[in-house]
Amino acid sequence: MDDFWDEFLGSWWGKLMISALLLFIAWGIFTWFTKFEAGEDPGQRIPWIVVLAYYIGGKWTVSGFFGVIGLLLGFAGISQLRTGKE
């Protein structure tokens, strides 16, 4: 099983798949907090670490964390694809 994860995380396609997942998570968190701020779902329970990050920097901090990592991983995957390294 370790060989699968080594190959998956080391390949360009694995990086692009994880990048897409992280960007989707960032979008989901951003829309979740937008609805929360609008008062559409006031009974929603939010993990304390997310609330702490939200109070420090707002929804941009929480969603931006996942978005930046997703973009960096996507750029790494594209760079690896362009150089021809598998």
C-alpha positions in Angstrom: 0.0 0.0 0.0 2.9 2.3 0.6 4.1 1.9 -3.0 0.7 3.2 -4.2 0.9 6.4 -2.1 4.5 7.0 -3.1 3.6 6.6 -6.7 0.4 8.7 -6.4 2.0 11.6 -4.5 5.1 11.5 -6.7 3.3 11.6 -10.0 2.1 14.7 -11.8 -1.5 13.3 -12.1 -1.6 12.6 -8.4 -0.6 16.2 -7.6 -3.3 17.5 -10.0 -6.0 15.4 -8.5 -5.1 16.5 -5.0 -4.9 20.1 -6.2 -8.4 19.9 -7.6 -9.7 18.3 -4.4 -8.1 21.1 -2.3 -9.5 23.8 -4.6 -13.0 22.3 -4.3 -12.6 22.2 -0.5 -11.6 25.9 -0.5 -14.6 26.8 -2.6 -16.9 24.8 -0.3 -15.6 26.4 2.8 -15.9 29.9 1.3 -19.6 29.3 0.3 -20.2 27.7 3.7 -19.0 30.8 5.5 -20.8 33.1 3.1 -24.1 31.4 4.0 -23.1 31.5 7.7 -22.5 35.2 7.5 -25.8 35.8 5.8 -27.6 34.0 8.6 -29.0 31.2 6.4 -27.8 28.4 8.6 -27.3 29.7 12.2 -27.5 26.2 13.8 -24.4 24.9 12.1 -21.7 23.5 14.3 -18.2 24.5 13.3 -14.9 23.0 14.6 -13.1 25.2 17.1 -9.9 25.4 15.0 -11.9 26.7 12.0 -13.7 29.2 14.2 -10.3 30.4 15.6 -8.9 30.9 12.0 -12.2 32.6 11.0 -12.0 35.1 13.9 -8.3 35.8 13.1 -8.7 36.5 9.4 -12.3 35.8 8.2 -13.4 33.4 5.5 -10.6 34.4 3.2 -8.0 33.0 5.7 -9.7 29.6 6.1 -10.6 29.1 2.4 -7.3 30.7 1.3 -5.2 28.2 3.2 -6.7 25.3 1.2 -6.7 27.4 -2.0 -3.1 28.4 -1.8 -1.9 24.8 -1.1 -4.1 23.6 -3.9 -2.7 26.1 -6.4 0.9 25.4 -5.4 0.4 21.6 -5.7 -1.3 22.2 -9.1 1.7 24.3 -10.3 4.0 21.6 -9.1 2.1 19.0 -11.0 2.0 21.0 -14.2 5.7 21.8 -13.9 6.4 18.1 -13.4 4.3 17.3 -16.5 6.1 19.9 -18.6 9.6 18.6 -17.7 8.6 15.0 -18.5 9.3 13.6 -15.1 6.9 10.8 -14.1 
